[in-house]
Amino acid sequence: MDPAILVHYHIFKNAGTSVDAALRRHFGNRWAAFEGAHAHDVKSSSELRAFLDANPHVRAVSSHLARPPLPTRGSVPIVFLRHPLLRARSVYEFTRRDAAQPFREATSGSFADYLRWALSGAQGGVVVRDYQVIHLSSASFCAEGILAANATETQLREAIALLDRWPVIGVVERYEQSLRLMERAYADLFPGLVLRAEHLNRAAEPTDEAALGRELGEDLLRQFQSRNRLDYGLYEYALQRLAVLSRQHGL
């Protein structure tokens, strides 16, 4: 039997730093990060399996770059979805602050300027173009690399089917509820599991779609919504799935 291992699929700017802190606090040196040579070095399930085989003490692992399916029979997932526009604003704010981020020059102007750049088809703009669907589907393995990836309806169906099989789901806007669900769902696999809710690496940024819409104007907002139609669909699914699973676990 493979040991129980909790795999956090860390989608950029989806509360992952806070989730990692909660995992580190509970698992201590049994938690590990698994990344690649650079920010776009997407890793397959078999590569994550090789890492876990080489580190048999690990019981929780977090990765921006690992992609489903789960690497072992004993592994279980954590992933958080986020409202696409709120996530895009967070990407913009974080990239402005962090000099190590690629494509930082695109954030030298306003948020509206950044979205115009991203929606124009610029490679680095993939991070706010249906990126959550890309992350959770075969679109991540685009032959030209993830910067050239585009999601389709087929990949949206892939992502939904994946999440429908998983026993938990997280939504950033329902963060504490999501953590309580994960604690309950995985209590038998990880006795005494406690995922402390704290908010790290979060800027003072708008949390209201309507306010952001007014900032962007109708035309740009409509363009963003159209170009992220699949992510909006995945987000609505995530909210519904979280509600169903929470009821099942008495939350």
Secondary structure, DSSP 8 states (H G I E B T S, - for coil): ----EEEEE--TTSSHHHHHHHHHHHHGGGEEE---SSTT--B-HHHHHHHHHH-TT-SEEEESSB-SS-SSTTEEEEEEE--HHHHHHHHHHHHHH-TTSTTGGGGSS-HHHHHHHHHTT-GGGGGGSSHHHHHTSGGGG-TT-GGG----HHHHHHHHHHHHHSS--EEGGGHHHHHHHHHHHTTTTSTT--------S--S----HHHHHHHH-HHHHHHHHHHTHHHHHHHHHHHHHHHHHHHHTT-
